[in-house]
Amino acid sequence: MTDCDIVNYFDIVISGEEFIKSKPSPEIYIHMLELLNVSPQEAIVIEDSYSGILSAKKTGLRVIAFEETRMPIDQSIADFITKDMLSIFNIIKK
């Protein structure tokens, strides 16, 4: 996020390290929605792992998958799959 200078476009950034249950538990995304006071329809998630994508989808969130090229990961349930941060930024702007 800092490489592309987009961190200022986010109201909050949270990490799975802050939670007891790991993804695919939707706990992290439920917490995020509560902190932001928004519905799943008003938010979008950026993920790269299958567990992360599944966790977000379980919460009813739209997901942008950052394409993983180091190993085969099923990202097919994501709403968008992108290869670079600029593409992610363009999707968010829409």
N, C-alpha and C positions, 0 to 999 in steps of 0.2 A: 504494500500500500504506500509506503514511503517512497519507493523507487519511481512510482508514477505520479507522485504528488496528489494522491486522491484521498488521503486520510481525513482531510477537512470536510469531505462530503458525507462522513459517517457521524451520526449522533453518539454512537456507543460502539465500542469494540470489546467483546468478551471472549474468553478462552475456555476450552474444555477442561483445563487444569483447575478451574474454579468450581468444578462439580464432582460429586461423588459418582454418579452414574455416567458411564461413557455412552457415546453414540453407538448404536442407533437409538438409544433412549432419546426421546424428544425434549428432555428436561432443559437443556441449554437453550433451545429455541423458545420454549414456553416462557422461560425466565426473561429472555430478550424481549419478547412481545410485551410482557408485563412492564418491564423497565421503560420501554418506549411508549407504552399505552397505545398500541396500534393492533389492528387485526391482522391475521395472516395475509389477507388480500392487499394490505397496505405496505408489505415488506417483501424483500427479496434476499436470498441467501447465496453466497458464493462458496462453493464446496469443490473438493477434488476427490474425496473418497466415497465409495459406495455406502458405507455406514453413515457418513455425514449427509449425503444426499437423501438416503432413506429416512434419517432422523428428521430432516427438514420437511420432507414430503408428508410424513406422519402428522406433522403439525399443520399441514395445509398451506405451506409456504411455496412460493415459486423459487426455483433453484437455477442458478447459473453454475454449470460445472466447468472448472478450469481443467482443460484436457491434460490427463496424466500420460506422459510419453515414456516414463522409465519402466513401467510395468503395466500389464493389462488389467484395467479396472472397468467394470461395467458402470457406465454413467448414463445409460439409456433412459432412465426414469427422470433425468433432469429436464427442465423446460428448455434450456439452452446449453450448448456445449461450445466453449470458445478456446482458442489457442493462445491468447495473449490478454494482458491487462487492458489494453486500449479497447479491445472488443467488449470486455466487461463494462468498462466505463461508458461506451456507446449504448449498450443495452440499458444500463441504469438511467442514462439521460432520457431515454424514450419513455 
